[in-house]
Amino acid sequence: LYAYILIIISFFQLFKMFIASIRFYKLTTIMLMIAAVMPISANIVYLAGLMPLSYIDFTPLMLSLSIIILLVGVIKMNLGNVIPITKAAVMENMKDGVIVIDRKNRILEINPIAYDLIGSANKNSIGKNIKDIWPESEKYIQYPDKDGTKKIKIPNLKETKFYEIMVNPSFNHYNEINCRTIIFRDITEKEKTENILRNRIRFSKLVARISASFISSPPKDINNKIDKALKIIGKFANVDRSYIFLTKKNGKYMDNTNEWAAEGITAQKDNLRMIPCFQFKWWVDKLLHYEDIYFEDIAKMPPEADKIAEFLKSQDIKSIAVVPIFYKNRLEGFLGFDSVKDKKKWSEEELSLLRIVGNIFVNAIENYKADRKIKYLSFYDSLTGLYNRAYFEEELKRMNTKRQLPLSILIGDINGLKLVNDAFGHLEGDKLLKTSANVLKNCCREDDIVARWGGDEFAILLPKTPEPELKYIIERIKNTVNKTNNKKLPLSISLGTATKTATGTDILKIIKKAEDLMYRRKLLERKSMFSSLLSSLERSLWEKSHETQDHAKRLQDLAVKLGSAIKLPESAIDDLVLLSKLHDIGKIAISEKILQKRSALNSNEWEVMKRHSEIGHNIVSASPQLAHIGEAILCHHERWDGMGYPHKLAGEHIPVTSRIISIVDAFDVMTNGRPYKQVYSKTEAKKELEQLAGSQFDPFLVEIFLKILD
């Protein structure tokens, strides 16, 4: 009875399993049900006497057949290993993919998670060879790592994911593999996180590497370092081109100075030199506003950038990323990536790399500029562009050898530079220095060392130059000076030379000899030079002010008559002749706007105007031939009552020649007029002089002058 009850219960359990099982398990369940029902069926038939041979009991025979069926199932079909106990609870609810295969790689069990990661797998895959639904499986399940795990990348229907595979074999008592359980654990997010960390480490190392390369290398290697850095970041970001553009000519042009192009990609640098910024206004405006320019698809650039888009398409660019480079809030250029082969989406990390490397580049470039400037200032004169004295002296030591003999030295000095500075201002004096420097440099050979020796002096070192050749160079300099001269500002350079022909001669003595000769020639040329320069000053004064040759002639006639009337010595009469032409020479340095102004001068303008007497004094003091009239020019606007300028002298403390020029100049201005003053009649002018006698003018000289006029 108990046996019947147990067999019936087992049969119903197997029947329930049969209903719930998939096709592979239905066959095994039927075999178990048949094996279970055969003995009890034979026994019931025997007890009921339903068999023709009722006296024979077939129960033992059926039991034997059941045992044979079970043995065949266990041996051939692994029935003992595949009964899916608690399958629904375990397999279907697991978050990992699970596949169970037998020793012949047939799938014994597979859960829904595994369906998703192997696109062709489903619940009907049980019984099939795993290679049929996953051809690549063998390399993962046959040779697992020592710990039984592998990390793989499996493409599925939606996206590529990362899985960790664990292969756990089960062994029988013969130490043979019965089956293998393959567990797929989705580690995509973990892998992404690890990949981000790996990239950040790579990123940090890359930035450190680039920074170190610029720090450790001399500034002169900057272009090579930029090229190498562009290659590094281009490969890191997996782009086809990486490049840098720098602004040139005060931001008017963009110049593609450096570029890296991947293998098979056409370089564009030679086609992108010195591009006018106005041609890419939209682009430059974006950069000036600190904006990145990033388009995954060039075709999606805005309408206002159509011309730029067409230009980029002509270079086969599909995607572009550009970041501006600033230094002290000044746009210095931009750094960019191009994708030519495919459209590319850049990560924020890759754009950050561009920005960081851009900052590294611009700082390196500015350091390079600063280094060049320091070196330039160390060796060159900043005004003229010639070598400076320090460099000249170093080269003098280097060339002071037998191999460079005959070694000639030329010393030059600009005549009248101080006079030009006083008359026209230091800007004009600087122009004269630059002109002189250009003349000397252009007249010398490439190997000659042309330097600014001092304020207005130049020195030239001429190796392997005998005296005949030196004379030819001097003649060339003089001819060039004559061709360069202009009427407004004549150029005059006194030259002295000396040549070292023997190794025993002290080079400093050669320099001293050249200087002495230059100073002797300067004394000889000074008179003609000052005469020429003063003539130029007079012409300039007549051009920019109301002073004229007629005015000077009238002043000379009146001043000489008044000087003779009071019996001044001949030398003072000669001074009056010079003062008639040069008393207002200081106006040469006054703005034409002030000199030509028709209305009254304001206080600031008047202060500027009053400086002309001091400037005139400085100009003539630079000439030995004219220095003696300097004080008279300085004082010709002093008043008898002490209220004049610049020193408020009074009475006879004012030089008599200044008092005379003051009177005759005022009379001529009144009777001939100025834009800012009406014309007086002779009578009105005489009356004005009478009224101002004793205050502005010397009353004694006014009385004598009025008699002369009568």
C-alpha positions in Angstrom: 0.0 0.0 0.0 2.7 2.4 1.0 4.6 1.6 -2.2 1.5 2.3 -4.3 0.9 5.6 -2.6 4.6 6.7 -3.1 4.6 5.7 -6.8 1.3 7.5 -7.4 2.6 10.7 -5.7 5.9 10.5 -7.7 3.9 10.0 -11.0 1.8 13.1 -10.3 4.9 15.1 -9.5 6.6 13.9 -12.7 3.4 14.7 -14.6 3.4 18.3 -13.2 7.0 18.6 -14.2 6.2 17.4 -17.7 3.6 20.1 -18.1 5.9 22.9 -16.9 9.1 21.7 -18.7 10.5 22.8 -22.1 10.8 20.3 -24.9 14.2 18.9 -23.9 13.0 18.1 -20.4 9.7 16.6 -21.5 11.5 13.6 -23.0 13.4 12.9 -19.9 10.3 13.3 -17.7 8.3 10.9 -19.9 11.1 8.3 -19.5 10.9 8.7 -15.7 7.1 8.4 -15.7 7.2 5.2 -17.9 9.9 3.7 -15.6 7.8 4.5 -12.5 4.4 3.3 -13.9 5.6 0.0 -15.5 6.0 -2.1 -12.2 2.7 -0.9 -10.6 0.8 -1.4 -13.9 2.0 -5.0 -14.2 1.1 -5.7 -10.5 -2.4 -4.2 -10.9 -3.1 -6.3 -14.0 -1.8 -9.5 -12.2 -4.0 -8.8 -9.1 -7.0 -8.1 -11.2 -6.5 -11.3 -13.3 -6.7 -9.4 -16.5 -3.9 -11.2 -18.2 -4.7 -14.4 -20.2 -2.1 -16.2 -18.2 -3.4 -15.1 -14.8 -1.2 -17.4 -12.9 2.0 -15.6 -14.2 3.1 -12.3 -12.3 4.9 -10.0 -14.8 5.7 -7.4 -12.0 9.4 -8.6 -11.5 9.9 -8.4 -15.3 8.5 -4.9 -15.5 10.6 -3.8 -12.5 13.6 -5.1 -14.3 12.7 -3.2 -17.4 12.2 0.0 -15.3 15.6 -0.4 -13.8 17.1 -0.9 -17.3 15.4 2.3 -18.6 16.6 4.3 -15.5 20.2 3.0 -16.0 20.2 3.9 -19.7 18.8 7.4 -18.8 21.4 7.9 -16.1 24.3 6.7 -18.3 23.3 8.0 -21.7 21.2 11.1 -20.9 22.5 12.2 -17.5 19.1 12.1 -16.0 20.5 12.3 -12.5 22.1 15.7 -13.4 19.5 17.5 -15.2 16.4 17.4 -13.1 15.5 21.1 -12.9 14.8 21.4 -9.2 13.8 24.9 -8.1 14.5 26.2 -11.6 11.9 28.9 -11.5 13.1 30.2 -8.2 16.8 30.2 -9.0 17.4 30.5 -12.7 14.7 32.9 -13.8 15.3 35.3 -11.0 19.1 35.6 -11.3 20.5 39.0 -12.4 23.4 37.2 -14.1 23.1 35.3 -17.3 23.5 31.5 -16.8 24.1 28.7 -19.3 24.6 25.1 -18.3 26.2 22.8 -20.9 27.1 19.1 -20.8 30.4 17.5 -21.7 29.4 17.6 -25.4 28.7 21.4 -25.1 24.9 20.9 -25.4 22.9 23.4 -23.6 21.1 21.9 -20.6 19.9 25.1 -19.1 19.7 28.8 -20.1 18.0 31.7 -18.3 16.3 34.8 -19.8 19.2 37.1 -19.0 21.4 35.0 -21.2 18.9 35.4 -24.1 19.6 39.2 -24.2 23.4 38.9 -24.2 23.5 36.2 -26.9 21.2 37.5 -29.6 20.2 34.2 -31.2 19.6 32.4 -27.9 16.1 31.6 -26.6 14.3 29.0 -24.4 14.3 26.6 -27.4 18.1 26.6 -27.4 18.2 23.8 -24.8 19.6 20.7 -26.3 21.5 22.6 -29.0 25.3 22.8 -29.2 26.4 26.2 -27.7 28.7 26.8 -30.7 25.6 26.9 -32.9 24.2 29.9 -31.2 27.4 31.5 -30.0 30.3 30.7 -32.4 32.9 32.5 -30.3 32.1 30.6 -27.2 34.9 28.1 -27.4 37.7 30.6 -26.7 36.0 31.7 -23.5 34.7 28.4 -22.1 37.6 26.1 -22.9 40.4 28.1 -21.4 39.3 30.2 -18.5 41.8 32.1 -16.5 43.3 30.4 -13.4 40.6 31.9 -11.3 38.0 30.7 -13.8 37.1 34.2 -15.0 37.5 36.3 -18.2 36.4 39.8 -19.2 34.9 40.0 -22.6 33.1 42.5 -24.8 30.0 41.1 -26.4 27.9 43.0 -29.1 24.2 42.4 -28.7 21.2 43.9 -30.5 21.4 47.2 -28.8 24.9 48.1 -27.7 28.3 46.7 -26.9 28.5 45.6 -23.3 31.2 44.2 -21.1 30.7 40.9 -19.2 32.7 39.0 -16.8 32.5 35.3 -17.6 32.9 32.6 -14.8 33.1 29.0 -15.9 32.5 26.5 -13.1 32.9 22.8 -14.2 31.2 19.9 -12.3 33.1 16.6 -12.0 31.9 13.0 -11.5 33.5 10.4 -9.3 35.8 9.6 -12.2 37.0 13.2 -12.2 35.4 13.8 -15.5 33.5 16.9 -16.4 29.8 16.3 -16.2 28.8 19.8 -17.1 29.9 23.4 -17.0 28.0 26.3 -15.6 28.7 29.6 -17.4 27.8 32.7 -15.5 27.8 36.1 -17.4 28.0 39.1 -15.0 27.3 42.5 -16.6 30.2 44.8 -15.7 29.6 47.5 -18.3 29.2 50.3 -15.8 32.1 49.1 -13.8 34.2 48.9 -17.0 33.1 52.4 -18.0 34.1 53.8 -14.6 37.4 52.0 -14.8 37.9 53.2 -18.3 37.2 56.8 -17.2 39.8 56.4 -14.4 42.3 54.9 -16.8 41.7 57.8 -19.2 42.1 60.3 -16.5 45.4 58.7 -15.5 46.5 58.7 -19.1 45.2 62.3 -19.4 47.2 63.4 -16.3 50.3 61.7 -17.5 49.9 63.1 -21.0 49.5 66.7 -19.6 52.5 66.2 -17.3 54.5 64.9 -20.1 53.7 67.8 -22.4 54.3 70.3 -19.6 57.6 68.7 -18.7 58.8 68.7 -22.3 58.3 72.5 -22.5 59.9 73.2 -19.1 63.0 71.0 -19.8 63.6 72.2 -23.4 65.3 75.4 -24.4 63.0 78.1 -25.8 64.5 77.8 -29.3 63.0 74.2 -29.6 59.5 75.5 -29.1 58.3 74.6 -32.6 59.5 71.0 -32.4 57.9 70.6 -29.0 54.6 72.0 -30.2 54.6 69.6 -33.2 55.3 66.7 -30.9 52.6 67.7 -28.5 50.1 68.1 -31.3 50.9 64.5 -32.4 50.4 63.2 -28.8 47.1 64.9 -28.2 45.9 64.0 -31.7 46.5 60.3 -31.1 45.0 60.5 -27.6 41.8 62.0 -28.9 41.8 59.7 -32.0 41.5 62.6 -34.4 42.8 63.1 -38.0 44.4 66.5 -37.5 45.4 68.7 -34.6 46.7 72.2 -35.1 47.4 75.6 -33.6 46.7 79.1 -35.1 48.3 82.2 -33.7 47.2 85.8 -34.2 49.6 88.0 -36.2 49.9 91.7 -36.9 47.9 92.9 -33.9 45.2 90.4 -34.4 44.5 91.2 -38.0 45.6 87.7 -39.2 45.4 84.1 -38.1 48.4 81.9 -39.0 48.5 78.1 -39.0 51.9 77.8 -37.4 51.9 74.2 -36.4 50.0 71.0 -37.4 49.9 67.3 -37.1 48.1 65.1 -39.6 47.4 61.3 -39.2 48.8 58.9 -41.8 46.8 59.2 -45.0 45.4 62.6 -44.1 46.4 65.7 -46.2 48.1 68.4 -44.2 46.6 71.9 -44.6 49.2 74.1 -42.9 50.7 75.5 -46.1 47.2 76.5 -47.3 46.3 78.3 -44.1 49.0 80.8 -43.5 48.2 84.5 -42.7 44.5 84.3 -43.2 42.8 87.8 -42.7 40.5 87.7 -39.7 37.7 89.6 -41.5 37.2 86.6 -43.8 36.1 84.6 -40.7 34.3 87.2 -38.6 31.8 84.8 -37.2 34.6 82.4 -36.1 36.8 85.1 -34.6 33.8 86.7 -32.8 33.1 83.4 -31.1 36.7 83.0 -30.0 36.8 86.6 -28.7 33.8 85.8 -26.5 35.7 82.9 -24.9 33.4 80.3 -26.7 34.5 76.9 -28.0 33.6 76.0 -31.6 32.4 72.4 -31.7 30.3 70.7 -34.3 29.9 66.9 -34.6 28.5 67.5 -38.0 29.8 70.5 -40.1 26.5 70.5 -42.0 24.8 71.7 -38.8 26.7 74.9 -38.5 24.5 78.0 -38.4 23.5 79.9 -41.6 25.8 82.9 -40.6 28.7 80.4 -40.8 27.9 79.1 -44.2 31.1 80.3 -45.9 33.2 78.8 -43.1 31.3 75.5 -43.4 32.0 75.4 -47.1 35.7 76.2 -46.4 35.9 73.3 -43.9 34.1 71.0 -46.3 36.7 71.8 -48.9 39.2 70.2 -46.5 37.0 67.1 -46.2 36.4 67.9 -42.5 33.3 66.2 -41.1 33.6 67.2 -37.4 35.6 70.0 -35.7 36.4 71.1 -32.2 38.2 74.4 -31.5 39.1 76.2 -28.3 40.4 79.8 -28.0 43.8 80.5 -26.5 44.1 83.6 -24.3 47.0 85.3 -22.6 46.3 88.1 -20.1 42.7 88.5 -21.6 44.2 88.9 -25.1 43.2 86.4 -27.8 46.4 84.7 -29.0 44.9 82.2 -31.3 43.1 78.8 -31.2 43.8 75.1 -30.9 41.7 72.6 -32.8 40.9 69.0 -33.7 39.6 67.8 -37.1 37.9 64.5 -37.9 38.1 63.7 -41.6 37.4 60.0 -41.9 34.2 59.9 -39.8 31.9 62.2 -37.8 33.2 62.3 -34.3 31.7 63.2 -30.9 34.3 64.6 -28.6 34.0 64.1 -24.8 34.3 67.0 -22.4 37.5 65.4 -21.3 39.0 65.7 -24.8 37.8 69.3 -25.0 39.4 69.9 -21.6 42.6 68.4 -23.0 42.5 71.0 -25.8 42.1 73.9 -23.3 44.8 72.7 -21.0 47.3 72.1 -23.8 46.3 75.4 -25.3 47.3 77.1 -22.0 50.6 75.2 -22.0 51.3 76.3 -25.5 50.5 79.9 -25.0 52.6 80.1 -21.9 55.5 78.4 -23.6 55.1 80.8 -26.6 55.0 83.9 -24.3 58.1 82.5 -22.5 59.8 82.1 -25.9 58.9 85.7 -26.8 60.2 86.9 -23.5 63.4 84.9 -23.9 63.9 86.4 -27.4 63.2 89.9 -26.1 65.8 89.4 -23.3 68.3 88.1 -25.7 67.5 90.9 -28.1 68.0 93.5 -25.4 71.2 91.8 -24.4 72.7 92.0 -27.8 70.8 94.8 -29.6 70.0 98.4 -29.3 66.2 98.7 -28.9 66.0 102.0 -30.8 68.1 101.4 -33.9 68.1 97.6 -34.1 71.9 97.6 -34.3 74.1 95.6 -32.0 74.8 97.3 -28.6 78.1 98.2 -27.1 78.3 95.0 -24.9 77.9 92.8 -28.0 80.4 94.9 -29.9 83.0 94.5 -27.1 82.5 90.7 -27.0 82.9 90.5 -30.8 86.0 92.7 -30.5 87.6 90.1 -28.2 86.6 87.3 -30.5 87.9 88.9 -33.6 91.1 90.3 -32.1 93.1 87.5 -33.7 95.7 87.1 -36.3 93.3 85.4 -38.6 91.1 88.5 -38.8 93.9 91.0 -39.7 93.8 93.6 -41.0 91.1 94.5 -38.5 89.6 97.9 -39.1 87.5 100.0 -36.8 85.2 102.9 -37.8 83.7 105.3 -35.3 80.9 107.6 -36.4 79.1 110.5 -34.6 75.9 112.2 -35.6 76.5 116.0 -35.9 73.9 118.2 -34.2 71.7 115.5 -32.6 71.3 117.6 -29.4 70.2 120.6 -31.6 67.6 118.4 -33.3 66.3 117.1 -30.0 66.0 120.6 -28.7 64.4 122.0 -31.8 62.2 119.2 -33.0 61.9 117.0 -29.9 63.3 113.6 -29.1 61.0 111.8 -31.6 62.7 113.6 -34.5 66.1 112.9 -32.9 65.3 109.2 -32.7 64.3 109.3 -36.4 67.7 110.8 -37.2 69.4 108.0 -35.1 67.4 105.3 -37.0 68.2 106.9 -40.4 71.9 107.0 -39.5 71.8 103.3 -38.3 70.2 102.2 -41.6 72.8 104.1 -43.6 75.7 102.5 -41.8 74.2 99.0 -41.9 73.4 99.2 -45.6 76.8 100.4 -46.5 78.6 97.6 -44.6 79.1 94.0 -45.4 77.2 91.1 -43.9 80.2 90.0 -41.7 80.8 93.5 -40.3 79.6 94.3 -36.8 77.7 97.6 -36.8 76.8 98.7 -33.3 75.5 101.8 -31.4 78.5 102.8 -29.3 76.8 105.5 -27.2 74.2 108.2 -27.4 75.0 109.6 -30.9 78.0 107.4 -31.6 78.3 104.3 -33.7 81.1 101.8 -34.0 81.8 99.3 -36.8 84.1 96.3 -36.6 85.4 95.3 -40.1 87.5 92.1 -40.1 90.0 91.4 -42.9 89.6 95.0 -44.2 92.8 96.8 -45.3 92.8 100.6 -45.5 92.1 100.9 -49.3 88.9 98.9 -48.9 88.1 100.9 -45.7 88.3 104.2 -47.7 85.9 102.8 -50.2 83.4 101.9 -47.5 83.7 105.5 -46.0 83.1 107.0 -49.4 80.0 104.8 -49.8 78.7 106.0 -46.4 79.2 109.7 -47.4 77.4 109.2 -50.7 74.5 107.5 -49.1 74.2 110.2 -46.4 74.0 112.9 -49.2 71.3 110.9 -51.0 69.4 110.4 -47.7 69.4 114.1 -46.7 66.3 116.1 -46.8 65.8 119.8 -46.5 63.9 119.7 -43.3 66.4 117.7 -41.3 69.9 117.3 -42.9 72.0 114.3 -41.8 75.7 114.7 -41.0 78.0 112.0 -39.6 81.6 112.6 -38.7 83.7 109.5 -39.3 87.1 108.3 -37.9 88.9 105.1 -38.8 92.0 103.1 -37.8 93.3 99.7 -38.8 95.2 97.0 -36.8 97.7 95.3 -39.0 100.0 93.5 -36.5 99.2 91.1 -33.7 101.2 93.0 -31.2 99.2 96.2 -31.5 96.8 97.0 -28.6 93.3 97.0 -30.0 92.2 99.7 -27.5 94.8 102.0 -29.0 93.3 101.4 -32.4 89.9 102.4 -31.1 91.3 105.5 -29.4 93.0 106.5 -32.7 89.7 106.1 -34.6 87.9 108.2 -32.0 90.5 111.0 -32.1 90.3 111.2 -35.8 86.5 111.3 -35.6 86.6 114.2 -33.2 89.0 116.2 -35.3 86.7 115.8 -38.3 83.8 116.8 -36.2 85.4 120.1 -35.3 86.2 120.7 -39.0 82.7 119.9 -40.1 80.8 121.5 -37.2 80.6 125.1 -38.7 79.1 124.0 -42.1 76.9 121.5 -40.4 75.4 124.0 -38.0 75.0 126.5 -40.8 73.1 123.9 -42.8 71.0 122.8 -39.8 70.1 126.4 -38.8 69.0 127.1 -42.4 66.8 124.1 -42.2 65.4 125.3 -38.8 64.7 128.7 -40.3 62.8 127.2 -43.2 60.8 125.0 -40.9 60.0 128.0 -38.7 58.7 130.0 -41.7 56.6 127.1 -42.9 54.8 126.4 -39.6 54.6 129.9 -38.0 53.8 133.5 -38.9 57.5 134.3 -39.0 58.7 135.2 -42.5 61.9 136.4 -44.2 60.3 139.8 -44.7 59.5 140.0 -41.0 63.1 139.1 -40.2 64.4 141.7 -42.7 62.2 144.5 -41.3 63.3 143.6 -37.7 66.9 143.6 -38.7 66.6 147.1 -40.3 64.8 148.6 -37.2 67.0 146.8 -34.7 70.2 147.9 -36.3 69.0 151.5 -36.5 68.0 151.5 -32.8 71.3 149.8 -31.8 73.3 152.3 -33.8 71.3 155.2 -32.3 72.3 154.3 -28.8 75.9 153.6 -30.0 76.1 149.8 -29.3 79.4 148.2 -30.2 79.8 146.4 -33.5 79.6 143.0 -31.9 76.2 143.9 -30.4 75.0 145.1 -33.8 76.0 141.8 -35.2 74.1 140.0 -32.5 71.0 142.1 -33.3 71.2 140.9 -37.0 71.3 137.2 -35.7 68.5 137.8 -33.2 66.3 139.3 -35.9 66.2 135.9 -37.6 66.6 133.6 -34.6 64.8 135.2 -31.6 61.7 133.0 -32.1 63.6 129.9 -33.3 62.2 128.0 -30.3 58.8 128.0 -31.9 60.0 125.2 -34.1 59.2 122.8 -31.2 55.7 124.3 -30.6 52.7 122.6 -32.0 51.5 124.1 -35.3 47.9 124.0 -33.9 49.0 126.5 -31.2 51.0 128.6 -33.5 48.2 128.9 -36.1 45.4 129.4 -33.6 43.3 132.5 -34.4 41.5 132.9 -31.1 43.2 133.6 -27.7 45.3 130.7 -26.2 43.9 129.0 -23.2 46.1 128.7 -20.0 47.6 125.3 -21.0 48.4 126.5 -24.5 49.9 129.7 -23.2 52.2 127.7 -20.9 53.4 125.7 -23.9 53.9 128.8 -26.0 56.0 130.5 -23.2 58.5 127.6 -23.5 59.7 128.7 -26.9 62.3 131.2 -25.5 63.9 128.5 -23.4 63.9 126.1 -26.3 65.4 128.7 -28.6 68.2 129.3 -26.0 68.9 125.5 -25.9 69.1 125.3 -29.7 71.6 128.1 -30.2 73.6 127.1 -27.2 74.4 123.8 -29.0 76.4 125.9 -31.6 79.7 127.5 -30.6 79.0 130.1 -33.3 75.6 131.1 -31.8 75.9 130.3 -28.1 76.6 134.0 -27.3 73.1 135.1 -28.4 71.5 132.4 -26.2 70.8 134.7 -23.3 69.3 137.4 -25.5 66.9 134.8 -27.0 66.0 133.5 -23.5 65.1 137.0 -22.3 63.4 138.6 -25.3 60.0 138.2 -23.6 61.0 139.7 -20.2 59.3 142.9 -19.3 60.7 146.2 -17.9 58.4 145.9 -14.9 59.5 142.3 -14.1 56.2 140.6 -15.2 57.6 138.8 -18.2 58.9 135.3 -18.7 60.7 133.0 -18.2 62.6 134.4 -15.2 60.7 137.7 -14.5 63.8 139.8 -14.9 63.3 143.6 -14.7 64.9 146.8 -15.9 68.5 146.7 -17.0 68.9 143.1 -15.7 67.4 142.3 -19.1 70.1 142.3 -21.9 69.9 145.4 -24.0 69.7 143.4 -27.2 66.7 141.5 -25.8 65.0 144.9 -24.9 65.6 146.2 -28.5 64.3 143.1 -30.2 61.2 143.1 -27.9 60.3 146.7 -29.0 60.9 146.4 -32.7 59.2 143.0 -32.9 56.1 144.4 -31.1 56.0 147.4 -33.5 56.3 145.2 -36.7 53.6 142.8 -35.4 51.2 145.7 -34.8 51.8 147.3 -38.1 51.8 144.1 -40.2 49.2 142.1 -38.2 48.7 138.5 -37.1 45.7 136.2 -37.4 45.0 136.8 -33.8 45.7 140.5 -33.8 44.3 143.4 -35.9 46.6 145.7 -38.0 47.5 149.0 -36.4 48.3 152.2 -38.2 51.8 153.6 -37.7 50.4 156.3 -35.5 48.3 153.8 -33.4 51.3 151.6 -33.0 53.5 154.4 -31.8 50.8 155.4 -29.3 50.6 151.8 -28.1 54.4 151.8 -27.5 54.2 155.1 -25.6 51.5 153.6 -23.3 53.6 150.4 -22.6 56.8 152.3 -22.0 57.9 151.8 -18.4 55.8 148.6 -18.0 56.5 146.2 -20.9 59.3 148.2 -22.7 62.4 150.1 -21.7 61.1 153.8 -21.7 64.5 155.2 -22.8 64.7 152.8 -25.8 61.0 153.5 -26.7 61.7 157.2 -26.8 64.7 156.7 -29.1 62.8 154.3 -31.3 59.9 156.7 -31.7 62.3 159.5 -32.8 63.8 157.1 -35.4 60.3 156.4 -36.7 59.6 160.1 -37.0 
